[in-house]
């Protein structure tokens, strides 16, 4: 009797499961019947955007495949704005700039929204380290002028970083012009980016052997905006020593950078090297030796520290 009861319960539960599945299938079919084109558009659109993201970060042919899916999405539901945006990005990824703009306009994007799309395109290319393509996208963004969600300084700032650090050889004049345009607009998404822009402008001015007052002012402004900008503090201290020969003031600034961000190994190894340089130039050779070795403890392959140890061994 118990087994019959258990069997009846199991059959009832099985029927409930089947009923639930049938109800789900019925609901999906009804939704497809009532909203078929829209649902299909969403499916094609979501799949296309996934493929586009993979294409931008891995295989370039992914953008072509994404384009086909996104074209299906907008064919089924022309009002699907996100699919039109994705289609424009897929076309832009293939260098079809005019077609990309046409797609975005077909999706009802305003001139301001168009600039945003180029900016996001640049960020996507940066993710996959396609620097030339990212630069081209940012250049398109600044040509369109107005922004909707993106701050005015951001594309200039990112252009500057690519010209400055990602191209071989660096294009320093272009980088400097981009940083100055970003600072003139004075509309950064974060205060940290504004601080970093001042720091990077100062770095280029120092490389160009400008008046120390100019790049010191940039480092000071970077620190005023972001007191934890360790590289700005390190170079501010070094620049004080270059300009004034004030070892105590220079070391205090660099030591403060070490205290503020002790886990920043990149900044930390440079801080030890620059402190070592100051001590070496002051004639404190033993102290300089210790500092260079501290830099190598952080990064045993650090060429700058190895070079300075060689100088000490040769008596320079």
N, C-alpha and C positions, 0 to 999 in steps of 0.2 A: 504494500500500500504506500509505504514511504517512497519507494522508487517510482511508483506511478505519479505520486504528487510532485516529486522532484522533476520528473519528465514533463509534467504539465507546466510547471513553472519555467523550465528551460524553454519549452515551446513558446510560451507566452512572451518571454524575454526576447527570444529569437524573432518573433513576429513584431515586437516593438522595435527591434533594431532595423528590421526590413522596412517597417512603416516609416521610421525616421529617415532612412536612406531614400525611400520613394518620395517622401515629402520634400526632401532636399533637392532631388532631381527635378521634381515638378516645379519647385520654386525657381530653380535655375533656368529651366526651359521657359517658364512664364516670363522671367526677367529678360531672357534672350529674345522672346517674341515681342515683348513690349518695348525693349530698349536695345534691340539687336545691334544696330549700327554703332550706337554709342559704346556698348560693351566691347564690341570687336575693336573699335577705335582705341579704347583704353588698353586692351590686351596688346595690340600691335604697338601702341605708343610706349607702354612700359617696357616691352621686350626690346624695342628699338633703342630706348634710352639706356638700358642696361648694356646693350651691345656697343653703343656709342662710347660709354664710359670705358669699356674694356678696350675699344679701338684706340682711344686717346692715350691710354696708359700702357698699351702693349703692342698689338698688331694694327698697323695703319689701315689694313683692309677692313677692319671692323667698322670704320666710318662708312664705307661703301655699303656694307650689309645693313647697317643701321638705317641708312638713307632709304633703302627699299622697304623696310618695315614701317618706317615713319611716313612714307608716302602712302602706304596702305591705311595707316591710321587716319590721316587727314582726308583720304578718299571716302572712308566710311563715315567720318564726322568732321566736316570742315570747320566746325566751331571749336574743335579741340585745340585750344591755344597752346597748351604745353607740347603737343605733338608738333605744331608748327615751329615752336622754338627749338625743339630737338632737331627737326629737319634742317633748320637754318644752321645749327651747330655742326651737323653732319656734313653739310655742303661746305661750310667754311673750313672744316678739317681737311677737305680735299682740295682746298685752294679755290673753290668756286664762290668768290666773295659776292659777285653780283647776284647770283642765284640765291645765296644765303639771305641777302637783304630782301630779295623778292619774296622768299618764303616767310620771313619774319613779318613783312608788311601784309602778306596774305593772312597771317594769323592775327592781324589787328594791332601789331606792336607799333607804338609811337616812336618818333625819332629819339626821344630820351631812352626808351626801353631798348632800342637798338644798341646804344652804346653799352648798356649793361651786358648785353649778350656777348659783345666782343671782349669785354673785360673778363667775363667768366670763361670764355674760350681761352684767353691767355692763361688763366689760372690752371685750366685743365692741361694745357701744354706744358706748363712748368712742372706739374706733377710727374710727367713722363720725361722731363729734362729735354724737351724739344725747344731749345732756347730761341732759335730763329723764328719758329712758328709762333711762339708766345709773344715775341717782340712785334711781329707783324699784327697780331690780334690787338695788342695794346695800342699800337699806332693807329689802327682803325678806330679804336675806342676814343682816342683823344681828338681825332678828326671830326667825329660826330658832335662833339662839344657837350651838350647837356646830359645829365645823369638823372636816373630815377632813384635807384637804391644805392648805387655805388658813389662813394665820396669822390669829389673832383680831383684830389691830389693822388689818389691811389694808383691809377694807371701810370702816371708820370713816375711815381716812386718805384714801381715795379720795373718800368723801362730802365730807369737809372741803374737798378741792381743788376739787370742783365748786361747792359753795356759795361758796367763797372767790373763785375766778377765772373760772368758766365761765358763771355766771348773770348776767343783767342785770336789775335791779341785783344786786350781790353780797348774799348773806345772811350777814352776818358773825357774827351770834350763833349761827346754826346751824353755821357753819363752825367757830367756836371750840368749840362743844359736841362736834362730831365729832372734832376734833383732841384734845380732852381725854379723850374716851372711848378713842381709840386709844392715847394715852400711858398711861392708867390700866390698860389691858389689858397693855401692855408686851410685845407678841408680834408683832413686825414680821417680814416675810420677809427684810428686809435691814437692816443697820445704817444704810445711807444713807437709807432711808425714815424710820427713827426720827429721824435727825438733821434731815431735812427737815421732819418734823412739828413738832419744836421750833422750827425757824426760822420756819415759817409761823404758829405760834401767837404767836411774838414779833412778827411783822409786824402781825398784827391788834391786839395789845395796843398797839403803837406808834401805829397808826392811831386807836385809841380814846383816845390820850393818857393811857395808864396811867402808873403810877410807872415811870420809866426803869429802876429796879433790876429790875423784873419782866421787861421784854423783853430787857434786857442778859443776865439769867440764862438766858433761852431761847437767845439767840445763842451764849452761851458753851457751853451744853450741846450745841448743834448742832455746834460746832467740836470739842468733846471727842469726840463720836462719829464725826465725819467732818472731819478737819483740812483737807480740800480743798473744803469747802463755801464757795465764794468769796462768795456773796451774804451769808451769815451774817457773814463777816469784814468785808465792806464796811459792813454796817449796824451791826456791833459798833463799828467805828471811829467812824462817824458818831454813834452813841449816846454813846460816851465823850465826844465833843466837846460834845454837847447837855447832858449831865449835868455834866461836870467842866470844860469849856472847855479841855481839854488837847489842843492842836493836834498836838504831837509824838507823843503816844500814839495819837491818832486816825489820823494820817497813816501811822504805822508799820504799823498793822493793815491799812489799805487797801492800802498798797504790798505787803504780804505776799500779799494776795489776788491782786494782779496778777502776782506772781512765781510763785505756785502754779499758775495756770491762764491763761497768756497767750493761749491760743487761744479762750477763752470771750468772744466779742465782746460778747454782751449784758451780762455782768458787767463787762467792761472799760470800756464806754462809761459805765456808771453809776459806776464807780470814779473815772473822770476828772471826772465832774460833781460828785461829792461831795468830791473833793479840791479842785476849784475853789471849791466853796462854802466850805470851811474857809479857804482862802487869801483869798477875797473878804471873809469876815467878820473875818479878821485884818488886813485892810487891804492885803494883797499883791495889788493889782489886776492888775498885769502877769502875775504867775504864774497867777492865776485865768484870765485871758484865754487863755493858752497851753493850759491844761488843758481849757477848754471847746472850743477848736478841735481838740484831740486827740480829744475825744469825737465831734465832727462828722466827723473823718476816718474814723472807724469806721462811723458812720451819718449821712450827710449830711442825712437827714430827721428827726434826733433832736430832737423838740420841746423837751424839757427843756433841752438845750444852747442851742438858739436863744433860748429865753425868757431864759436867764441872760445871754447876750450882749446881748440887748435891755436888760436891767437895767443892765448895765455902761455901755452907750452913753447911757442916760438918767441915769447917775450915781447909781443906787440902791445 
